[in-house]
């Protein structure tokens, strides 16, 4: 059996930017509030072992995206998809959210900004004989 999933915590932007920090924190808070686990990737090997698999192995992959690549601004797309929920929860007003998203977009467009994707965990094992 093989599974893969991401681990959101190492998703980063360098140099740091206040808009990145505010938006990633809000995104992860909403994700957790909706019952999702942003750390599921690192837990995959343990979940496979708990399911009775043996010879469990894991690989972890990381990528950085260049300016213009879709994933470089993926956080902005995700924030856009939960925009209403962020406002309804009182995390931001519409104008605050628009300002943060605009500031972050400009920061992500800068060629010297480094953006890494969340870590991708791949784990596999087999049923005991």
N, C-alpha and C positions, 0 to 999 in steps of 0.2 A: 504494500500500500504506500502511496506517495501523496503528500499534501504540500501545499505552499500557501503562505500568507505573509502579509507585511507587518512590520513593527514600526509604528509611527514615531516613537519618541526620538530616534536619531535624525528625523527629518530636520535639516538645518539650512540656515542662510548665513553666509559670512561675507562681508562684515555684518554683524547683527543690525537689526533695524527694529525700532519700537512697534511699527505696524506688523511686522512678521510675528513678533512675540505676542502681541495682543490677539491677532487673528488665529494663530496656531493654538494658543491657549483656549480660546473660545471654541474652536472647532473640536478639540479633544474633549472639552467639557460637555459639549452637546452630544458627541459620540458616546461618551460614557453614560450620560443621562438617558440615552436611547438603548442602553443595554449592550453596546458594542465594546469590545476589548481592544484598545489600541496597542496592547502588548502581546497579542495572540501569537505573533510570529515566533517569538522566543520561547513560547510555551509548547510549540508543536511537538518537539521530541518527547517531552514529558507526557503529553496527551496520547501519543502513540504507545508509549510504554504502559500507560494506565489502561489502554484498550487491549493490552496483552501482546503487543507486537514485540519481537526481539530483533537483535542486530540493528537497532535504530541508529541511523546516521543523519547528519544535518550539514547543509551548506548555507552560507549567508552571502548575499550579493549586495553590493552598493554601487550606485551610479551617480554621477554628477551630470547635469544638463547644461549645454551651452546656450548663450543668448539666442532667442528665437525658437528654441525647442518647446513643444507643448508642455511637457512635465515641469519645466522651469516655473510656469505660472499655474500649476495644477491647484495649488492652495486657493488661488483666487476663484477658480471655477467651482471648487468645493464650497467655498464661502458663499458664492452666488447661489448655490443650490439649497443652502440652509438660511439664506438671508432673512426670510420671514421669521423663522424660529429664533434667530439671534435677537431680532428686534422684540418679538413677543416675550422672550425670556428677560428682557430688559438689560441685555449685555451691552447693547449699543443702540443709539438712535439711528434713524436712516442716514442723517447727515454725518454722524460720526463714522458709520460704516463706509459710506462713500468716500470720506476723507482718508480713512485707513487704507482702503482698497486702492485708491489713486496713488497714495504715497508709496505703497508696496509695489505697485506696478512699475512706477518710475525707478524704484530701487532695483527691481528684478531686471529691468532693461539695461542697467549699467553693466558694461562688459566685464568689470572687475568683481562683480558680485558672484559668489559661488553658491550654488544651490544643489544640495544632494537630495536624492529621493529617499523615501522611507526604506529601511532595510527589507530585503526580500529573503525570507527563510524558506528553504526547501528541506523537508524531512521525509524519511522513508524507513520502512522496516518490513518485516515479514511475520506471518503467523508461525508460531512454533510448530515443529514437525511432530 
